Every structure is written in structure tokens, then in C-alpha cells.
Amino acid sequence: QIWIKGWRNQATLLDGFSVGEVISVTPVNAKVGLEGRTELFLTRFSTVTKKN
């Protein structure tokens, strides 16, 4: 599992998805989070597609 974060308009891209679903997200920015885990951040060009 990995965290995906979206702010403002990008947050609506994640509406309708649930924890545990397999999705494809492109493009994203990856950063190390506060707990040392990689977190993905949506960009204004990101698209989210359900895979399962």
C-alpha cells in the first residue's frame, strides 16, 4: 500500500475509490513522508484509473 494525496481540485480525482482498490495514477510526484514512507502527490495533470 502507498499513500496518494491530492489537494484542492486534485482531491476530487480520488472520489469514489476505496482503500485497497488497485488503481493506476499518472503522473505523480513522489516524496518521503513524515513516517519515512513514500507518498505520492497528484499533479494538475494526473489521471486516476481503476484497475480491478
C-alpha positions as CSV (number, residue, x, y, z in Angstrom):
1,Q,0.0,0.0,0.0
2,I,1.0,3.6,-0.6
3,W,-0.5,6.9,0.3
4,I,-1.8,9.1,-2.5
5,K,-2.5,12.7,-1.6
6,G,-4.4,15.3,-3.6
7,W,-5.0,18.9,-2.7
8,R,-7.8,21.2,-3.8
9,N,-9.1,20.2,-7.3
10,Q,-6.9,17.1,-7.5
11,A,-8.5,15.6,-4.4
12,T,-11.8,15.1,-6.4
13,L,-9.9,12.7,-8.6
14,L,-9.9,10.2,-5.7
15,D,-13.7,10.4,-5.1
16,G,-15.4,7.1,-5.4
17,F,-12.3,5.0,-4.7
18,S,-11.9,2.9,-1.5
19,V,-8.9,1.7,0.5
20,G,-7.5,-1.5,-1.1
21,E,-8.5,-0.9,-4.7
22,V,-5.9,-1.3,-7.4
23,I,-5.6,1.9,-9.4
24,S,-3.2,3.5,-11.9
25,V,-2.2,7.1,-11.3
26,T,0.0,9.1,-13.7
27,P,1.8,11.5,-13.5
28,V,2.6,11.9,-9.8
29,N,5.3,13.4,-7.6
30,A,6.9,11.0,-5.0
31,K,8.3,12.2,-1.7
32,V,9.3,10.7,1.6
33,G,6.6,11.3,4.2
34,L,6.9,12.1,7.9
35,E,6.9,8.3,8.8
36,G,9.7,7.6,6.3
37,R,7.3,6.0,3.8
38,T,7.0,7.1,0.1
39,E,3.9,9.2,-0.6
40,L,2.5,10.1,-4.0
41,F,1.1,13.5,-4.7
42,L,-1.3,14.2,-7.5
43,T,-0.4,17.0,-10.0
44,R,-2.7,19.1,-12.0
45,F,-2.1,16.7,-15.0
46,S,-2.8,13.5,-13.0
47,T,-5.4,10.9,-14.1
48,V,-6.7,8.0,-11.9
49,T,-7.9,4.8,-13.5
50,K,-9.4,1.8,-11.7
51,K,-7.6,-1.5,-12.4
52,N,-9.6,-4.2,-10.6
